[in-house]
Amino acid sequence: MDNNARQLAQKLADIMDEKMALEIEVMDISAMTTIADAFVLCSGRTPIQVRALCDEAEDQLAKQGIRPRNKEGYAAGRWVVLDYGDVVLHIFHKEDRAFYNLERLWRASPQKAAAE
């Protein structure tokens, strides 16, 4: 993973931590796929918190001129994806994260807990 992607992933993890997201993880997937260099995964307790986490990420990065290429799932508030190119932020409702278990799907990638 290049330094820019690493910095963006850590910034997103820090933003999620500040907003009290649960189970924040940064996954380096750069050796496994070309879709992104990193996934940042976290959970919210309610659909309202999931949307609030998404709003905060977008607001904080927009202040630096960084906007997502795509955003999916916001209305339902169960699993929001913000695609920043090299870094993809996945914000799950706690129950949906357990169901989809992206960590298991990408388990061969190096993982590190960004904040607990």
C-alpha positions in Angstrom: 0.0 0.0 0.0 1.4 3.4 -0.9 1.9 6.1 1.6 -1.0 8.3 0.4 -3.5 5.3 0.8 -2.0 4.5 4.2 -2.5 8.1 5.4 -6.0 8.3 4.1 -7.0 5.0 5.6 -5.5 6.1 9.0 -7.3 9.4 8.8 -10.6 7.7 8.1 -10.0 5.3 11.1 -9.2 8.3 13.3 -12.4 10.1 12.2 -14.4 6.9 13.0 -12.8 6.6 16.3 -13.6 10.2 17.2 -17.2 9.6 16.4 -17.3 6.4 18.6 -17.5 3.8 15.9 -17.1 0.2 17.0 -14.5 -2.4 15.9 -12.5 -0.2 13.6 -10.1 -2.1 11.4 -7.8 -1.1 8.5 -7.2 -3.9 6.1 -4.3 -3.7 3.6 -5.7 -5.5 0.5 -3.2 -4.1 -2.0 -1.5 -7.5 -2.6 -4.8 -9.2 -3.2 -6.7 -7.0 -5.6 -6.6 -3.9 -7.8 -10.0 -2.5 -6.6 -8.4 -0.7 -3.7 -5.3 -0.7 -1.5 -7.2 -0.6 1.8 -10.5 -1.2 3.4 -11.4 0.6 6.6 -14.2 -1.2 8.4 -16.2 -0.1 11.4 -19.6 -0.6 12.9 -22.4 1.6 14.3 -25.0 0.7 16.9 -28.0 2.1 15.0 -28.8 3.2 11.4 -28.7 6.8 12.7 -25.2 6.3 13.9 -24.1 4.6 10.7 -25.3 7.6 8.7 -23.7 10.0 11.2 -20.4 8.2 10.8 -20.7 8.5 7.0 -21.6 12.2 7.2 -18.6 12.9 9.5 -16.2 11.1 7.1 -17.5 13.0 4.1 -17.5 16.4 6.0 -14.0 16.0 7.4 -12.4 14.9 4.1 -14.4 17.5 2.0 -12.6 20.2 4.1 -9.4 18.9 2.5 -10.9 18.7 -1.0 -11.3 14.9 -0.9 -14.6 13.6 -2.1 -15.8 10.0 -2.5 -16.1 8.6 -6.0 -19.2 6.8 -5.0 -21.5 6.3 -2.0 -23.9 3.4 -1.5 -26.3 2.3 1.2 -26.8 5.6 3.0 -30.6 5.7 2.9 -31.0 2.4 4.7 -28.2 3.0 7.2 -27.3 -0.7 7.4 -24.1 -0.8 5.3 -22.7 2.4 3.8 -19.7 2.3 1.4 -17.7 5.4 0.6 -15.3 4.7 -2.2 -12.2 7.0 -2.1 -10.4 5.2 -4.9 -7.4 3.6 -3.2 -9.3 3.4 0.1 -12.9 2.2 0.7 -14.7 2.9 3.9 -17.3 0.3 5.0 -19.6 1.4 7.8 -21.8 -1.4 9.0 -24.7 -1.7 11.4 -23.3 -4.0 14.0 -25.6 -6.9 13.0 -24.9 -6.6 9.3 -21.2 -6.6 9.9 -21.4 -10.0 11.6 -23.5 -11.3 8.8 -21.3 -10.2 5.9 -18.0 -10.8 7.8 -15.7 -9.1 5.3 -12.8 -9.8 7.6 -13.3 -13.5 6.9 -13.6 -13.0 3.2 -10.3 -11.0 3.1 -8.6 -12.8 5.9 -5.4 -13.4 3.9 -4.8 -9.7 3.9 -2.6 -8.1 6.6 -4.9 -6.6 9.2 -4.4 -4.2 12.0 -6.8 -2.9 14.6 -6.8 0.9 14.2 -8.7 1.6 17.3 -10.8 -0.4 19.8 
